[in-house]
Amino acid sequence: MKSNRYFLVDNSDNISNLMASLSITFESQLYLYIKDPASGIVNISEVYKIEEKAPTTISAWSSWSKKFGFLSSPLSVLERRNNLKGLVLSIAAVDVSS
């Protein structure tokens, strides 16, 4: 899966309004960085939508801290996003061998 990568640093308490205003697709590689001021840990989540009208999915992906460094999921993007949450896909096959 090839796409652009975007990184968003959030310092606000109203991330829902921001996410609703963005055009996000399933193949988007949008990452949200939120630093916990108490621990200093930076939590990194990936943000995507199953389809245009679906709610935005924000899923924990990795973290960074001075003590432990960078820790991330060993799964690929498609392995992390393997639940289409009931989306029905219509497909067709065409025989072009003749």
QUITA-V992669 format. One record per backbone hydrogen bond with DSSP energy under -1.0 kcal/mol. NH is the residue of the N-H (numbers start at 0). CO is the residue of the C=O. If there is no record, write none. Layout:
NH|CO, NH|CO
This chain:
5|28, 7|30, 9|32, 17|13, 18|14, 19|15, 20|16, 27|24, 30|5, 31|44, 32|7, 33|42, 35|40, 39|35, 41|63, 42|33, 43|61, 44|31, 45|58, 46|29, 47|56, 53|50, 56|47, 58|45, 60|43, 61|43, 62|70, 63|41, 64|68, 68|64, 70|62, 72|60, 79|75, 80|76, 86|83
